[in-house]
Amino acid sequence: MEDELRTRWIKVLGMTLLLSVSMTGIAQKTKTGTGQVKTLVGYISDGSCGLKHMAGMDDQACTLMCAKNGKFVLADRERKIVYDLDQNGQQRAREFAGKKVNIKGRHAGKTIRVTSIEATT
């Protein structure tokens, strides 16, 4: 009985250790925005239009109209990449709709954790 209890206890400890190590590895892989702050250049657009707006509308009007039912994004037209903006970026982006900007922040994949947005020329 005592040996069986000891064996069970060792198995439980082993599984707990294995699970802890696995979860640590997963957490490190899924951390977002842990890199250095970088500056990205592009245009504040909306998630529907991305890199190209509707014909017949200027960039600002189209972005504001489409973002009502969606979200703001950073459209890097030179590299043809569209980045999602975090909640902070969503709040700051409206005043720059359709304009070329410098966004400072950390990004992981295609999401930017925005620290600042400034208009650029």
Number of C-alpha atoms within 10 A of each C-alpha: 6 7 8 9 10 11 12 12 12 12 12 12 12 12 12 12 12 11 12 12 11 11 12 10 11 11 10 10 9 10 10 15 16 12 11 9 16 15 16 19 20 25 26 33 33 31 20 17 18 21 20 13 19 11 8 7 10 11 20 18 14 21 29 21 11 17 20 10 10 13 21 31 29 31 27 20 14 9 8 10 13 22 22 20 24 18 14 13 22 15 11 17 27 17 13 19 23 24 19 19 23 20 27 18 22 19 23 14 9 11 18 26 21 23 16 14 20 14 15 12 6
